[in-house]
Amino acid sequence: MNYAQSIVDRIATLPPEKQVEILDFVEFIAARHREASEHVLEPGEWTDSTFSELSMHQALRGIEHEPFNYTSLDLKERWL
């Protein structure tokens, strides 16, 4: 028995309202997958601005969760 048939058999034992809930979830996952696959660029399709934006996004990911502990005393060089 394959995974798909196993899932179908298991879902068939659930009440109709739970089956609808599962269908909604499957449609949500499928839409998220479509959205992710639409944004995939082939290597030759990268522009400088696209690459720059991706690089900045990767460099700054997670920074919003870091504590802000810097003061003016941490500056090594001051511009007036």
Secondary structure, DSSP 8 states (H G I E B T S, - for coil): --HHHHHHHHHHTS-HHHHHHHHHHHHHHHHHHHHHHHT---GGG--HHHHHHHHHHHHHTTGGGS-----GGG-SS---
